[in-house]
Amino acid sequence: MFLSLTSMIAMLDLVMMVKMMMVMVMMIMTTTDDNAYYAEKRIMSEAFSRFARFVRNMLMFHRSTIDCFHLDIGGYKGVHLDPWLIDDIQVWLKFATDREVKDLSFTCDYLDDIASPRCVFTSQSLVTLTLCGSMLELYEHQPRLHMGTLRKLSLIGVHGSNEAFKKLISACPSLQELKIHGAGGLRNLNITTSVSRLDLEVYDVPDRPFTLNCPYVKSLDIAIRGTSPSILLDVIDVSSFQVVNVRCLPRCLSSLIIKAFLRHFRDVEVFTLSSLAFEEFCCVKKVDIPQNKWRSLALQPWWDNERCLQVIIELVKSSVDLEELVVYSGKSSGSEGNHEVLSSEISTSCVIPLLKNVTIHGYGKCCECQLQLVEFILRNAVVLEKLVITSENQINAVEELDLVKQVSRFKRASANVIVDIA
């Protein structure tokens, strides 16, 4: 069998690479512990240098426009990068903007002293921009920034002052979606542009509530992490909110804090509580839930005790405009609800005037509590049209028949309701 010249060169290159790797390993093994650390750093630096040179040469020959450019150097935790490499990173990002990139992502999780070059914040081609771990302080006092075509901005673990964030967001007049997760230094979020969707994750600071001023935002996805602050949010203007999804709340909240938090969003049309947020509601013995105008309510209870059902009933009772209720089963510890404890809640007569559609997903996590919820809904929803129950796993014919029998015995306030067990 004959080998071409190209194949022979490739095999020689492979042999040389293997020998070089063996030499590197032997160098590390034969040095002392202190020398091994510096030897490893030197090897990493040399390898990164060769990689950077390869990238530099490759980009040099690319002349046409590009749609997508992702640069991720977040995996080099604890590795010192030479200044020349930081300069290279700036050049790579400028290469992308010079070629009218539309989707740009830059991740540098463990290198907090790196900032994106100013050309990124003056690009007129960007539609999507994602920054992870970079700095904004450098641009707080810079000349005017402007990204006229940017529609989606994601800032994850980005460090900057309130003024720096405000200046960046204000530089995006066409921005529609804004994602801010774990932004260091940001405590006052003022969005004066026409952003319609906000995904926000913040960490509480005791006695320092997060200030929210979003007069044009329509959809909010929020997670507040931490432990027992005195106040969660200081709201200035959220009058435009139509959809609010609460993913997470701090632990050990008081009834007053939860009431104040809910009051900020009582005028939205769609309100959702994820399992982590719902758990904090269940930890409070009694929550005075304010009256609201929610038309759709989605909940993900843990179903691990009777308090889950009590919270659902309290939320439904306070929602006089409610038309749709969706309940998902969260993670369960396997405990069953106590029927005797909840009998007073179930037997209490109330009127749910506008509720038309109810869906209970994941039946079987805690059958007793879910059955009592079905009974409560059927007994009090006077215009209910459809109630759908879907099982956690495929139930057999005997289990389904037993469920049908139990549900059929419940009194119904609406004569037109259809119960669908899937």
Helices and strands as residue ranges (DSSP letters): H 5-30, H 33-60, E 68-72, H 83-98, E 103-107, G 118-122, E 128-132, G 137-139, E 152-156, H 162-170, E 177-181, E 188-190, E 197-203, E 210-213, E 219-225, E 233-237, E 243-248, H 255-263, E 270-273, H 275-283, E 296-299, H 306-317, E 324-327, H 339-347, E 357-363, H 367-380, E 386-391, H 397-408, E 418-421
